[in-house]
Every structure is written in structure tokens, then in C-alpha cells.
Amino acid sequence: MPKMKTNSSAKKRFKITGSGKVKRKHAFHNHILTKKETKRKRRLREFTLVDPSDMKSVRFMMPGMF
């Protein structure tokens, strides 16, 4: 059986931390920023962790990374 390929879109969107958790960017921080509050834009700038309920699908898309 051949090796499973890593999903190209997933490897661009997610990074794995040293402890094995998965980091992701927040949505809604690409365009139409003039109507959003500065505080909201500042919070969206930071990375966050993938929710445990979504971890199964992220791991499936990135088999060689874990």
C-alpha cells in the first residue's frame, strides 16, 4: 500500500506545536476590515488551537505530521 499524501491545503493552514497540538489562524481577518473594531482585529491576529472535536479530521488530512 502506498503512503498517504498530506492534504496540501491543510499543511498551509495548520502548524503543529512541540507538544503535538495544532495551531490555526482566526477567520474574518482578510478583508472588509474598516468596519471591524480595532480590538476585534487585534484579537483575530493571534493564533489559536484547533478544537478537540476537529482534531480527528485535521489528523486525517496530515498523516505524516503526527
Residue pairs with C-beta under 8 A, 6 or more apart in sequence:
3 64
4 63
4 64
6 61
6 62
6 63
6 64
6 65
7 61
7 62
9 61
10 58
10 61
10 62
11 62
11 65
13 24
13 25
14 22
14 23
14 24
14 50
14 58
14 62
15 22
15 23
15 47
16 22
16 23
16 62
16 65
16 66
17 23
20 66
21 49
21 50
22 49
22 50
22 55
22 58
23 47
23 48
23 49
23 50
24 47
24 48
24 49
24 50
25 47
25 48
26 43
26 44
26 45
26 46
26 47
26 48
27 44
28 36
28 44
29 41
29 44
29 45
33 41
50 58
59 66
